[in-house]
Amino acid sequence: AEKLRAQSERKQEETAFQNEIAEMVDYAEKLARNYDLRVKKAIRKGKLLEECAFPVVIT
C-alpha cells in the first residue's frame, strides 16, 4: 500500500511538473509571437524596436 501511495505521489508530481513546463512554453511562444508582430508593424512604419523579447523567452 505504501509503495502504491509513493508511486501515485510521484505520478502527481510528474504531471504537475509537465503542466508547469507546458505553461512556460506557452508563455514563451506568446512572447515570441507578440514580438514578431510588433517587429513587422515597426518595419512597415519604418521604425525599429529597441527591446527584444528573446532574452526573456530563453530564460
C-alpha positions as a LaTeX table, in Angstrom:
\begin{tabular}{lrrr}
\hline
Residue & $x$ (\AA) & $y$ (\AA) & $z$ (\AA) \\
\hline
Ala1 & 0.00 & 0.00 & 0.00 \\
Glu2 & 2.85 & 2.38 & 0.86 \\
Lys3 & 4.55 & 1.60 & $-2.43$ \\
Leu4 & 1.37 & 2.40 & $-4.38$ \\
Arg5 & 0.95 & 5.66 & $-2.48$ \\
Ala6 & 4.53 & 6.68 & $-3.26$ \\
Gln7 & 4.06 & 5.76 & $-6.90$ \\
Ser8 & 0.83 & 7.77 & $-7.08$ \\
Glu9 & 2.51 & 10.75 & $-5.42$ \\
Arg10 & 5.41 & 10.56 & $-7.88$ \\
Lys11 & 2.99 & 10.47 & $-10.80$ \\
Gln12 & 1.15 & 13.55 & $-9.47$ \\
Glu13 & 4.45 & 15.41 & $-9.09$ \\
Glu14 & 5.45 & 14.44 & $-12.62$ \\
Thr15 & 2.11 & 15.61 & $-14.00$ \\
Ala16 & 2.39 & 18.92 & $-12.14$ \\
Phe17 & 5.93 & 19.37 & $-13.49$ \\
Gln18 & 4.79 & 18.64 & $-17.05$ \\
Asn19 & 1.95 & 21.15 & $-16.68$ \\
Glu20 & 4.37 & 23.78 & $-15.38$ \\
Ile21 & 6.68 & 23.24 & $-18.34$ \\
Ala22 & 3.76 & 23.39 & $-20.77$ \\
Glu23 & 2.66 & 26.72 & $-19.27$ \\
Met24 & 6.20 & 28.10 & $-19.55$ \\
Val25 & 6.42 & 27.01 & $-23.20$ \\
Asp26 & 3.03 & 28.56 & $-23.98$ \\
Tyr27 & 4.12 & 31.84 & $-22.36$ \\
Ala28 & 7.41 & 31.86 & $-24.30$ \\
Glu29 & 5.59 & 31.18 & $-27.58$ \\
Lys30 & 3.17 & 34.01 & $-26.83$ \\
Leu31 & 6.04 & 36.43 & $-26.11$ \\
Ala32 & 7.82 & 35.45 & $-29.32$ \\
Arg33 & 4.64 & 35.71 & $-31.40$ \\
Asn34 & 3.79 & 39.16 & $-29.99$ \\
Tyr35 & 7.36 & 40.35 & $-30.54$ \\
Asp36 & 7.31 & 39.16 & $-34.16$ \\
Leu37 & 4.05 & 41.03 & $-34.76$ \\
Arg38 & 5.44 & 44.23 & $-33.20$ \\
Val39 & 8.60 & 43.96 & $-35.31$ \\
Lys40 & 6.60 & 43.55 & $-38.51$ \\
Lys41 & 4.43 & 46.57 & $-37.65$ \\
Ala42 & 7.51 & 48.65 & $-36.80$ \\
Ile43 & 9.21 & 47.70 & $-40.06$ \\
Arg44 & 6.12 & 48.70 & $-42.03$ \\
Lys45 & 6.24 & 52.09 & $-40.30$ \\
Gly46 & 9.97 & 52.39 & $-40.99$ \\
Lys47 & 11.00 & 52.05 & $-37.36$ \\
Leu48 & 12.87 & 49.50 & $-35.32$ \\
Leu49 & 12.08 & 48.19 & $-31.87$ \\
Glu50 & 14.76 & 48.62 & $-29.26$ \\
Glu51 & 13.52 & 45.91 & $-26.94$ \\
Cys52 & 13.83 & 42.24 & $-27.77$ \\
Ala53 & 11.67 & 39.51 & $-26.23$ \\
Phe54 & 14.07 & 36.67 & $-26.86$ \\
Pro55 & 16.23 & 37.02 & $-23.71$ \\
Val56 & 13.01 & 36.59 & $-21.70$ \\
Val57 & 11.88 & 33.69 & $-23.89$ \\
Ile58 & 15.19 & 31.88 & $-23.46$ \\
Thr59 & 15.34 & 32.21 & $-19.68$ \\
\hline
\end{tabular}
